[in-house]
Amino acid sequence: MDFSYKLLVSGLLLVAPGLFANSVGFGTPVCLEATLQHYLDNFGTSNSGGSCQIGQLVFNKFDFASFGLLSPGVTDPSFTNGITASDIMVRPDATRSAFDFFPILTKPDLFNRTVDPGKLERYAFFYRADPPPIIAGDELFLDPPSGPVYGTKFICADQDFAAAPGGQSNFTYIKSLSRASYSGSTFPCIGPRSGDSYIIKTDGDASTAIPTQASVIFDTPASVINVIILLDYEPGTISGFEGVVTPVILTGVPEPANVFLMGSALIGLGALLRRRRS
């Protein structure tokens, strides 16, 4: 193997790892298992630029709210035993470039609840995932409940969610919603691909046809996704609820810059091999 061939092969070996690595990686801390409150404090909506990395994705803009309701839009004044951000752990999984929500160890049955007749509990989770690589779709699992608990995930691909109707805050708007009417237009998107958000519905009630896990494939793969998850507890007893799993579906497509580098290196290799044969 002459020197020029060795040099080209060495260049290819240097380029190859970048084809699958997250180019954002430098300077972005790894997301650690910690309470959701830790994520709000360090990577929340009030911390512009605060981000952490799981596998190949970077996450930020975390937010959370809990609501006790008597009916949509009507606050339950006796609601005092809800789930807080300090009660929830965020468990990163680098193999899935995603994370799960589950109760802290001191409250292992926190997600298993009994909601009295005429009352509702609703929890809202927000976050943003910023690749590379490209995201082809998204998923949501409830692991694995029985009873009237419902998980709904809304995703805006390559754009932001539109402002809440009438200039109200997102939290006021979320309190007013009826779960039965959730659709892609509940949280419309605004941006270059503006329109309805993608929606994933899951359900812990075995008497319904909606599964406890569901997924969606985007019409066009996305470079960024903004996510809202609503977790609705309705009257009855929920049991066997261990956590909320939020994987994504990656395409495995390298970034354009890396594709260019790989293509250039392969062209160079081809030219060198042709010269060696001549």
Disulfide bonds with the S-S distance in Angstrom:
Cys31-Cys52 1.92
Cys156-Cys189 1.99
